Amino acid sequence: MAGSAGDGQSQPSVRIGGVSGSAFSIGGTEVRNSTVNRGGTGAGAAGPTAEQLLEAVRDLRAALVRLPRSAERAALDAELDVAAGELEEAGEEVRPGLPARLRGALERWAPLVDSVSAATALAALLVSFGG
């Protein structure tokens, strides 16, 4: 909260006027990031398509290649591979349960992908599905 004009003290503050159709992450080293999505998920708003989710999953898989090899990275990549296969077969429709599984994978592997912007982008799309 910013200090009042006459108190002689100024507190750091952040003000965001409006964000539309975007996702961003706030935090940094040793800080748990928070993702904010303001993408019009109200009545009448269309959610992401299977193609958009597939692109986000592929982007995350590509970003994982830059991380050190580990059993965790391999396990997440395998989960994303299965999801990508389902999305490729789905055509226009996202199968029920897939967004929840992807959300679960991101939560389970959060320490691995916490600093990967592609994970933030995928999480923002999944918010559109609710839950």
One Martini backbone bead per residue (centre of mass of N, CA, C, O) as a GRO file, in nm:
protein
  131
    1MET     BB    1   0.095   0.035   0.023
    2ALA     BB    2   0.072   0.356  -0.012
    3GLY     BB    3   0.151   0.639   0.103
    4SER     BB    4   0.065   0.925   0.205
    5ALA     BB    5   0.129   1.244   0.105
    6GLY     BB    6   0.197   1.354   0.425
    7ASP     BB    7   0.400   1.119   0.568
    8GLY     BB    8   0.697   1.080   0.411
    9GLN     BB    9   0.613   0.789   0.312
   10SER     BB   10   0.714   0.536   0.076
   11GLN     BB   11   0.561   0.269  -0.061
   12PRO     BB   12   0.564   0.007  -0.228
   13SER     BB   13   0.401  -0.040  -0.555
   14VAL     BB   14   0.130  -0.197  -0.739
   15ARG     BB   15  -0.029  -0.132  -1.063
   16ILE     BB   16  -0.309  -0.277  -1.239
   17GLY     BB   17  -0.535  -0.195  -1.458
   18GLY     BB   18  -0.534  -0.408  -1.719
   19VAL     BB   19  -0.624  -0.748  -1.817
   20SER     BB   20  -0.639  -0.919  -2.139
   21GLY     BB   21  -0.581  -1.228  -2.250
   22SER     BB   22  -0.378  -1.302  -2.004
   23ALA     BB   23  -0.059  -1.404  -1.864
   24PHE     BB   24   0.109  -1.401  -1.540
   25SER     BB   25   0.410  -1.380  -1.340
   26ILE     BB   26   0.489  -1.371  -0.989
   27GLY     BB   27   0.832  -1.351  -0.907
   28GLY     BB   28   1.115  -1.566  -0.808
   29THR     BB   29   1.366  -1.640  -0.647
   30GLU     BB   30   1.245  -1.829  -0.391
   31VAL     BB   31   0.953  -1.791  -0.527
   32ARG     BB   32   0.629  -1.841  -0.544
   33ASN     BB   33   0.438  -1.851  -0.808
   34SER     BB   34   0.185  -1.650  -0.960
   35THR     BB   35  -0.104  -1.697  -1.149
   36VAL     BB   36  -0.265  -1.482  -1.384
   37ASN     BB   37  -0.605  -1.482  -1.517
   38ARG     BB   38  -0.762  -1.263  -1.780
   39GLY     BB   39  -0.973  -1.440  -2.015
   40GLY     BB   40  -1.275  -1.457  -2.029
   41THR     BB   41  -1.468  -1.695  -1.842
   42GLY     BB   42  -1.740  -1.626  -1.890
   43ALA     BB   43  -2.019  -1.588  -2.024
   44GLY     BB   44  -1.963  -1.668  -2.369
   45ALA     BB   45  -1.686  -1.773  -2.339
   46ALA     BB   46  -1.427  -1.914  -2.497
   47GLY     BB   47  -1.234  -2.165  -2.480
   48PRO     BB   48  -0.993  -2.352  -2.535
   49THR     BB   49  -0.851  -2.538  -2.763
   50ALA     BB   50  -0.699  -2.819  -2.856
   51GLU     BB   51  -0.480  -2.669  -3.017
   52GLN     BB   52  -0.384  -2.482  -2.788
   53LEU     BB   53  -0.306  -2.705  -2.590
   54LEU     BB   54  -0.108  -2.850  -2.773
   55GLU     BB   55   0.088  -2.614  -2.802
   56ALA     BB   56   0.151  -2.588  -2.496
   57VAL     BB   57   0.260  -2.874  -2.459
   58ARG     BB   58   0.486  -2.852  -2.669
   59ASP     BB   59   0.631  -2.613  -2.537
   60LEU     BB   60   0.697  -2.760  -2.274
   61ARG     BB   61   0.859  -2.991  -2.394
   62ALA     BB   62   1.076  -2.807  -2.519
   63ALA     BB   63   1.165  -2.679  -2.243
   64LEU     BB   64   1.260  -2.944  -2.099
   65VAL     BB   65   1.525  -2.987  -2.262
   66ARG     BB   66   1.677  -2.749  -2.089
   67LEU     BB   67   1.676  -2.937  -1.867
   68PRO     BB   68   1.785  -3.142  -1.657
   69ARG     BB   69   1.833  -3.456  -1.627
   70SER     BB   70   1.555  -3.669  -1.513
   71ALA     BB   71   1.305  -3.849  -1.380
   72GLU     BB   72   1.103  -3.616  -1.366
   73ARG     BB   73   1.124  -3.519  -1.654
   74ALA     BB   74   1.042  -3.789  -1.785
   75ALA     BB   75   0.762  -3.812  -1.652
   76LEU     BB   76   0.642  -3.551  -1.761
   77ASP     BB   77   0.688  -3.608  -2.061
   78ALA     BB   78   0.506  -3.858  -2.066
   79GLU     BB   79   0.244  -3.712  -1.988
   80LEU     BB   80   0.254  -3.508  -2.228
   81ASP     BB   81   0.249  -3.720  -2.452
   82VAL     BB   82  -0.030  -3.831  -2.392
   83ALA     BB   83  -0.182  -3.562  -2.417
   84ALA     BB   84  -0.100  -3.502  -2.708
   85GLY     BB   85  -0.234  -3.750  -2.830
   86GLU     BB   86  -0.522  -3.678  -2.745
   87LEU     BB   87  -0.531  -3.399  -2.890
   88GLU     BB   88  -0.482  -3.506  -3.178
   89GLU     BB   89  -0.749  -3.693  -3.172
   90ALA     BB   90  -0.981  -3.478  -3.087
   91GLY     BB   91  -0.961  -3.220  -3.242
   92GLU     BB   92  -1.188  -2.986  -3.118
   93GLU     BB   93  -1.214  -3.165  -2.859
   94VAL     BB   94  -1.198  -3.175  -2.515
   95ARG     BB   95  -1.153  -3.408  -2.303
   96PRO     BB   96  -1.263  -3.524  -2.032
   97GLY     BB   97  -1.003  -3.480  -1.776
   98LEU     BB   98  -0.751  -3.352  -1.908
   99PRO     BB   99  -0.718  -3.083  -1.757
  100ALA     BB  100  -0.686  -3.217  -1.476
  101ARG     BB  101  -0.431  -3.381  -1.545
  102LEU     BB  102  -0.254  -3.139  -1.622
  103ARG     BB  103  -0.277  -2.992  -1.355
  104GLY     BB  104  -0.159  -3.221  -1.184
  105ALA     BB  105   0.117  -3.223  -1.322
  106LEU     BB  106   0.196  -2.931  -1.253
  107GLU     BB  107   0.176  -2.969  -0.947
  108ARG     BB  108   0.367  -3.215  -0.911
  109TRP     BB  109   0.602  -3.051  -1.102
  110ALA     BB  110   0.660  -2.758  -0.995
  111PRO     BB  111   0.967  -2.759  -0.917
  112LEU     BB  112   1.053  -2.805  -1.220
  113VAL     BB  113   0.847  -2.561  -1.365
  114ASP     BB  114   0.847  -2.281  -1.216
  115SER     BB  115   1.054  -2.130  -1.447
  116VAL     BB  116   0.854  -2.207  -1.683
  117SER     BB  117   0.670  -2.033  -1.908
  118ALA     BB  118   0.511  -2.268  -2.044
  119ALA     BB  119   0.364  -2.351  -1.783
  120THR     BB  120   0.210  -2.087  -1.744
  121ALA     BB  121   0.053  -2.098  -2.011
  122LEU     BB  122  -0.092  -2.365  -1.957
  123ALA     BB  123  -0.228  -2.284  -1.690
  124ALA     BB  124  -0.399  -2.056  -1.812
  125LEU     BB  125  -0.570  -2.239  -1.993
  126LEU     BB  126  -0.681  -2.428  -1.763
  127VAL     BB  127  -0.851  -2.216  -1.613
  128SER     BB  128  -1.086  -2.213  -1.828
  129PHE     BB  129  -1.199  -2.502  -1.711
  130GLY     BB  130  -1.173  -2.501  -1.427
  131GLY     BB  131  -1.107  -2.619  -1.100
   0.00000   0.00000   0.00000
